[in-house]
Amino acid sequence: MEVFVRDIADVLENLAPLEYAESYDNVGLIVGSLHKKVKNILITLDLTEEVFDESISRKCDLIISFHPIIFMPMKNITGKTFSERIIIHALKNDISIYVIHTNLDVVWEGTSSYISKLLQIKREKVLFPKKETIKKLITYVPINYAVKVRNALFEAGAGNISNYSHCSFNFDGLGSYMGNMKTKPFFGKKETFHMEKETCISVIFPDYKLNIIRNALFKNHPYEEVAYEIYNLENVNPYVGIGFVGNLIEKMNEYDFLLFIKKKMNIPCIRHSNFTGKKIKKIAMITGSGRLGIEFSVKEEADVFISSDLKYHDFFKYEKKILIVDIGHYESEKFTKNLLKSFLDKNFTSISVYQSEVHTNPVKYFY
């Protein structure tokens, strides 16, 4: 079975919709064509020239990078930076580059899922819920067509609330209309006032599925002109956002917990605040840069907050209330390669997926 970049992108974007990426981010297909055939994929945390050479040696058609090689718009591509050189070589060698970054950070089965399993943490919810991720659709359908339209909306992805699916609210009423000479009314006649028994259907859906939901409505609704309303909701989705809050299987003292993290995540060193003297049970964590999560972790009454890129004065905050742990940016995100390889291996059996063996951490440690 032939696999194309488009097939890979569709599966990845079903896991982590591009719409969930932060506004400053640059995700999706960066270089290449969606119609390019793929036989070998290389997954990397950072795309360096050494990683690109590795993709050549493995005869890869597609590189999937967690961190984008292009953040800011480029006015020219002359090869003066490593990013420009990689783009030039990718085009010459017909290698596509796809980026999945902050959109993977915010989904429940994304960046945090692998680490939580590795550390044996039972996640409860996200730490930083992403706002405005839920919309609400209200539409009015002839009673005899309500089941068809409602089921089509469910199939398109509407009506899911946490662990429940097929959720909707319905009530019957009377709809009125009068079409002019240009209309083709499904019920009634042109230029004649008409009242029809209708069902009002209300469902919620993820905002990134707006076009899919709307298309399903238009395709299955019998009316020439469909009456509908779409609203942005303030409701928070507890499974979409940055970081997570969860619990260890058993409590641990602080010293043993730090040793546990070092061993499980293979980390050379850890920076941390003064011990609080409390047992560690409730965990809050943000992979990558997460210093803004300290306050949220305290509000969640977590025993420890784990992240990276913390500043000197961050370790003074909330003394004795929470243990603050900095494990390093690269160290907190390196298992993303494992996550993506496992995910792609399950979805594509006819292609080879490799994890880059290049150690791309720019921070070096002197022991």
QUIVEN-V13742 format. One record per pair of residues at least 24 apart in sequence whose ideal C-beta (glycine too) atoms are under 7 Angstrom apart, sorted by the first residue. I is the first residue (numbers start at 1). J is the second residue. Records with the same first field share a line. If there is no record, write none. Layout:
I: J ; J
//
This chain:
1: 350
2: 37
3: 38 ; 348 ; 350 ; 351
4: 34 ; 35 ; 36 ; 37 ; 38
5: 29 ; 32 ; 33 ; 34 ; 36 ; 38 ; 62 ; 96
6: 34 ; 35
8: 38 ; 62 ; 98
9: 34 ; 98
11: 347
12: 100
15: 107 ; 109 ; 343
16: 100 ; 103 ; 104 ; 107 ; 110
17: 103 ; 208
18: 103
19: 207 ; 208
20: 103 ; 106 ; 107 ; 130 ; 208
21: 101 ; 102 ; 103
22: 102
25: 68 ; 101 ; 102
26: 68 ; 70 ; 71 ; 99
27: 68 ; 99 ; 100 ; 101 ; 103
28: 98 ; 99
29: 96 ; 98
30: 68 ; 69 ; 70 ; 97 ; 98 ; 99
31: 87 ; 90 ; 91 ; 96 ; 97
32: 90 ; 95 ; 96 ; 97
33: 96
36: 61 ; 96
37: 61
38: 62 ; 351
39: 351
40: 351 ; 352 ; 354
41: 344 ; 351 ; 353 ; 354
42: 354 ; 356
43: 337 ; 340 ; 341 ; 353 ; 354 ; 355 ; 356
44: 337 ; 356 ; 360
45: 330 ; 333 ; 334 ; 336 ; 337 ; 360
46: 360
47: 86 ; 97
48: 82 ; 358 ; 360
49: 82 ; 85 ; 86
50: 358
51: 356 ; 358 ; 360
52: 86 ; 89
54: 356 ; 357 ; 358
55: 95
56: 93
58: 354
60: 95
61: 95 ; 96
62: 96 ; 98
63: 95 ; 97
64: 98 ; 100 ; 340
65: 97 ; 99
66: 100 ; 101 ; 333 ; 336
67: 101
68: 99 ; 101
69: 97
105: 242 ; 287 ; 288
106: 130 ; 240 ; 241 ; 242
107: 240
108: 239
111: 287 ; 333 ; 336
112: 243 ; 244 ; 285 ; 287
113: 339
114: 335 ; 338 ; 339
115: 287 ; 335
116: 244 ; 246
118: 264 ; 265 ; 335
119: 264
120: 248 ; 249
121: 246 ; 247 ; 248 ; 283
122: 246 ; 247
123: 244 ; 246
124: 245 ; 246
125: 238 ; 245
126: 238 ; 239 ; 240 ; 241 ; 242 ; 243 ; 244
127: 241 ; 242 ; 243 ; 244 ; 245 ; 284 ; 286 ; 293 ; 296 ; 297 ; 300
128: 241 ; 242 ; 243 ; 293 ; 296
129: 236 ; 237 ; 238 ; 240 ; 241
130: 240 ; 241
132: 207 ; 232
133: 206 ; 207 ; 237 ; 240
134: 204 ; 206 ; 207 ; 233 ; 235 ; 237
135: 204 ; 205 ; 207 ; 210 ; 230 ; 231 ; 232 ; 233
136: 202 ; 204 ; 231 ; 233
137: 203 ; 205 ; 213 ; 228 ; 230
138: 200 ; 202 ; 228 ; 229
139: 201 ; 217 ; 226 ; 227 ; 228
140: 175 ; 198 ; 200 ; 227
141: 198 ; 199 ; 201 ; 221
142: 187 ; 196 ; 198 ; 222
143: 172 ; 197 ; 198 ; 199
145: 222
146: 170 ; 199 ; 201
148: 220
149: 201 ; 217 ; 220 ; 221
150: 201
152: 216 ; 220
153: 203 ; 213 ; 216 ; 217
156: 209 ; 212 ; 213 ; 216
157: 205 ; 206 ; 209 ; 212 ; 213
158: 203 ; 204 ; 205 ; 213
159: 203
161: 204
167: 203
168: 201 ; 202 ; 203
169: 202
170: 199 ; 200 ; 201
171: 200
172: 197 ; 199
173: 198 ; 200
183: 224
184: 224
185: 224
186: 222 ; 223 ; 224
204: 233
242: 286
243: 284 ; 285 ; 286 ; 290 ; 293
244: 285
245: 284 ; 300 ; 302
246: 283
247: 281 ; 282 ; 283
248: 280 ; 281 ; 283
251: 279 ; 280 ; 281
252: 279 ; 280
253: 279
254: 280 ; 323
257: 304
261: 327
265: 327 ; 331
267: 327 ; 328 ; 331
268: 365
269: 365
270: 325 ; 327
271: 326
272: 323 ; 324 ; 325
273: 315 ; 323 ; 324
274: 319
275: 323
276: 320 ; 322 ; 323
278: 303
280: 304
287: 332 ; 333
288: 329 ; 332 ; 333
289: 329
294: 318 ; 324
297: 322
298: 322
307: 332
308: 332
328: 363
330: 361 ; 363
//
